[in-house]
Amino acid sequence: MVGKYWGLMVCLSFTSLYVQGQSVTVQQLLSQKGMSCDVDNSHLLHLTMGAVAYDEGFTYQFMPSKQTLKVKGVNYTGIQAAEVLKSVNGQQLALGVNVERFGLYVNRVALNVVSSPYESVGYYWVAEGSPAKNRAALNALFGQGSWQDYVSTTGAGNTRVSCTIAG
């Protein structure tokens, strides 16, 4: 438990460098680094660490008419939906995005807090089509063959890429 909070404090220290009132488009949010699970991606890292408030759930404001999600003074534009989903293992802030990035049609990004069987914080994104169908785009995004550890298939047969920040 102490290790989790220490790791988060380091990440939150990094995210405090963000300028209040900054606007980030969904294309910037889904950068090549962010989509390939490089934790050195500033936008997804800031969004995830800024929105996560462990005991209270997620901290954010969603303005559907403007397709804008506001977290810690940063406006994320192009977000079509925001919904908190809870499970026995944790919770997530699921965002509808519907955008083409790097040869993939991404329809969801979710900030994920897992409390069981181990504690972790991260995010995942979902692209239409199976991993086999998206193989060429995944190889281009991650590099040949280095994406298998991150990828799974959703119940609907789409590609899910899970990225862990801490845990």
VMD Tcl script that draws the C-alpha trace (Angstrom):
set ca {
  {0.00 0.00 0.00}
  {2.80 2.44 0.87}
  {4.61 1.59 -2.37}
  {1.49 2.36 -4.38}
  {1.17 5.83 -2.92}
  {4.90 6.56 -3.24}
  {4.77 5.64 -6.93}
  {1.71 7.79 -7.40}
  {3.36 10.73 -5.69}
  {6.22 10.55 -8.17}
  {3.76 10.47 -11.06}
  {1.67 13.28 -9.59}
  {4.79 15.39 -9.14}
  {5.41 14.97 -12.87}
  {1.82 15.83 -13.75}
  {1.93 19.03 -11.69}
  {4.15 20.46 -14.43}
  {1.07 20.75 -16.64}
  {-0.24 24.24 -17.26}
  {-3.75 24.95 -15.96}
  {-6.19 25.69 -18.78}
  {-4.26 23.66 -21.36}
  {-6.34 22.04 -24.10}
  {-5.46 18.56 -25.39}
  {-7.17 17.06 -28.43}
  {-8.09 13.39 -28.60}
  {-5.42 13.03 -31.30}
  {-2.78 14.40 -28.90}
  {-4.12 12.21 -26.09}
  {-3.76 9.13 -28.30}
  {-0.17 9.80 -29.28}
  {2.11 7.05 -30.53}
  {3.84 6.92 -27.13}
  {0.53 6.75 -25.26}
  {-0.95 4.06 -27.45}
  {2.23 1.97 -27.28}
  {2.23 2.02 -23.44}
  {5.28 4.27 -23.15}
  {4.73 5.83 -19.69}
  {6.79 8.78 -20.86}
  {3.68 10.00 -22.70}
  {2.65 13.17 -20.93}
  {-1.02 13.43 -21.93}
  {-2.35 9.97 -21.00}
  {-0.17 9.92 -17.89}
  {-1.48 13.30 -16.76}
  {-5.10 12.38 -17.50}
  {-4.85 9.06 -15.66}
  {-3.01 10.37 -12.61}
  {-5.08 13.55 -12.47}
  {-8.45 11.78 -12.62}
  {-7.67 8.97 -10.16}
  {-8.74 9.64 -6.59}
  {-8.51 6.20 -5.00}
  {-11.03 6.29 -2.21}
  {-13.40 8.81 -3.77}
  {-13.49 7.37 -7.31}
  {-12.54 9.61 -10.21}
  {-12.30 13.39 -10.24}
  {-13.39 14.95 -13.52}
  {-16.00 17.13 -15.18}
  {-17.58 16.07 -18.48}
  {-19.32 18.56 -20.78}
  {-21.12 16.46 -23.43}
  {-22.28 19.41 -25.54}
  {-18.64 20.53 -25.93}
  {-17.25 16.97 -26.09}
  {-14.80 18.02 -23.39}
  {-13.50 16.25 -20.31}
  {-11.88 18.53 -17.71}
  {-9.33 17.08 -15.29}
  {-7.03 19.14 -13.03}
  {-7.51 22.27 -15.15}
  {-6.77 20.57 -18.48}
  {-9.50 20.30 -21.15}
  {-9.47 17.09 -23.20}
  {-11.45 17.77 -26.38}
  {-13.06 15.24 -28.71}
  {-14.30 13.05 -25.86}
  {-17.79 11.89 -26.83}
  {-18.79 10.06 -23.64}
  {-17.57 9.53 -20.07}
  {-18.83 6.87 -17.69}
  {-17.54 5.34 -14.45}
  {-17.79 1.55 -14.44}
  {-17.28 -0.46 -11.26}
  {-16.45 -4.12 -10.79}
  {-15.41 -6.39 -7.95}
  {-11.75 -5.82 -8.94}
  {-11.82 -2.02 -9.18}
  {-13.22 0.73 -11.32}
  {-12.60 2.60 -14.53}
  {-13.45 5.89 -16.17}
  {-14.43 4.83 -19.69}
  {-14.23 7.47 -22.42}
  {-15.85 7.20 -25.85}
  {-13.50 8.66 -28.47}
  {-14.21 7.23 -31.99}
  {-11.06 8.35 -33.81}
  {-8.67 6.82 -36.31}
  {-5.06 6.73 -35.08}
  {-2.07 4.97 -36.64}
  {-4.21 2.69 -38.81}
  {-6.54 1.71 -35.94}
  {-10.10 2.88 -35.28}
  {-10.06 3.58 -31.53}
  {-13.49 3.80 -29.92}
  {-12.66 3.71 -26.22}
  {-10.00 4.81 -23.76}
  {-10.42 3.89 -20.11}
  {-8.52 4.93 -17.00}
  {-8.30 1.85 -14.83}
  {-7.84 1.32 -11.08}
  {-7.50 -2.31 -10.01}
  {-7.63 -3.19 -6.32}
  {-7.70 -6.99 -6.52}
  {-5.88 -9.39 -6.87}
  {-3.18 -6.69 -6.80}
  {-3.29 -2.90 -6.84}
  {-2.49 -1.08 -10.06}
  {-3.29 2.07 -12.00}
  {-3.22 2.40 -15.74}
  {-5.27 2.79 -18.85}
  {-6.38 0.81 -21.83}
  {-7.71 1.56 -25.27}
  {-9.93 -0.45 -27.57}
  {-9.76 -0.55 -31.37}
  {-12.33 -2.08 -33.68}
  {-11.38 -5.46 -35.10}
  {-9.49 -8.41 -33.74}
  {-5.78 -8.37 -32.92}
  {-5.22 -10.58 -35.99}
  {-7.01 -8.05 -38.21}
  {-5.04 -5.19 -36.59}
  {-1.68 -7.01 -36.69}
  {-0.02 -4.70 -39.26}
  {-1.05 -1.53 -37.40}
  {0.01 -2.98 -34.03}
  {3.39 -4.01 -35.47}
  {3.87 -0.47 -36.81}
  {2.83 1.08 -33.49}
  {4.82 -1.18 -31.12}
  {7.47 -2.65 -33.37}
  {7.46 -6.16 -34.79}
  {6.07 -8.68 -32.33}
  {6.53 -6.65 -29.14}
  {2.84 -5.98 -28.53}
  {1.53 -9.43 -27.55}
  {2.01 -8.86 -23.79}
  {-0.27 -5.79 -23.90}
  {-3.03 -7.05 -26.19}
  {-6.18 -9.07 -25.54}
  {-9.48 -9.59 -27.32}
  {-12.67 -8.06 -25.92}
  {-15.93 -9.98 -25.64}
  {-17.07 -8.21 -28.82}
  {-13.96 -9.43 -30.67}
  {-12.13 -6.09 -30.69}
  {-8.51 -5.33 -29.78}
  {-7.77 -4.14 -26.24}
  {-4.33 -2.77 -25.34}
  {-3.70 -2.48 -21.57}
  {-1.00 -0.21 -20.19}
  {0.05 -0.20 -16.51}
  {1.46 2.98 -14.97}
  {1.94 1.83 -11.38}
  {1.34 -1.49 -9.71}
}
mol new
graphics top color blue
foreach p $ca { graphics top sphere $p radius 0.5 }
foreach p [lrange $ca 0 end-1] q [lrange $ca 1 end] { graphics top cylinder $p $q radius 0.2 }
display resetview
